[in-house]
Structures are given as structure tokens and as C-alpha cells.
Amino acid sequence: QVQLVESGGGLVQAGGSLRLTCAAGGRTSIKYKMGWFRQAPGKEREFVAAISWNGANIHYGDSVKGRFTISREGDRNTVYLQMNNLRAEDTAVYYCAVGEYAPAWIYAEHSGYDYWGQGAQVTVSS
């Protein structure tokens, strides 16, 4: 099994930046994609970003393109989400996820992932 822990959330003013970190443990030396989803109060889960095992393939949701950057740390099971120019509508709980068994092209759906973190709260104030 894989355990995921998110960190780096908090409160920030509109226009500011935050960086989320997701650390995956329990397995090593496996090829899997990692992604971020978010869920705002009263709204459905939304795809934010995904990255392939080697970092070669990266995808973003339309609402965050040009503002957010996803990256992986070398061969370690760590993924980051750099969030710039934050807006009030970015306020949500952000979840890190690992997809090991589903095809790589299933990156923007819940079904593409097998393990999920507990979530990190990001609040953007006006």
C-alpha cells in the first residue's frame, strides 16, 4: 500500500503564492503517476494537475493553467504543487493522489488513482 501526506496549505491573500508538498511512502522503485485534485465547499471534486512517473507528461485543469506548476523531486516519491497568483476561487481542500494500476492517460478522473492523501486546506482571502 501507499500512504500520502500533504503539507504546505494555509491562508494567503489574493495574488499571493503557496507551495503544497505531497510525500508518498510504503513503496519504492515503482512507476506511477501523481496528481492533485481539489474540492471547494459545496462543490464537486475538480482536477488540478497531474504528472507522469518520469515527469515527462504534465497536465493541468483549465482553471489553473498558467498559474500552477506541478513537479516531482528526482527519483523520490514527492510531488509539489506551486500555486501562484492565487484567487478566491482557488479556496478548497487539495488532495494528493497516486495512480499505479490505471492507464497513464486516465489522469484527470478519480478512477485513475488508487491512493489518496488526507487533504490540505488552502484559503485565499480577498
ZIMO-V470476 format. One record per run of one state. SS is the DSSP state (A for helix, B for strand, O for the rest). FROM is the first residue (numbers start at 1). LEN is the number of residues. If there is no record, write none. Layout:
ss	from	len
SS	FROM	LEN
SS	FROM	LEN
//
This chain:
ss	from	len
O	1	2
B	3	5
O	8	2
B	10	4
O	14	4
B	18	8
O	26	7
B	33	7
O	40	6
B	46	6
O	52	6
B	58	3
O	61	7
B	68	5
O	73	5
B	78	6
O	84	4
A	88	3
O	91	1
B	92	8
O	100	10
A	110	3
O	113	2
B	115	2
O	117	3
B	120	6
O	126	1
//
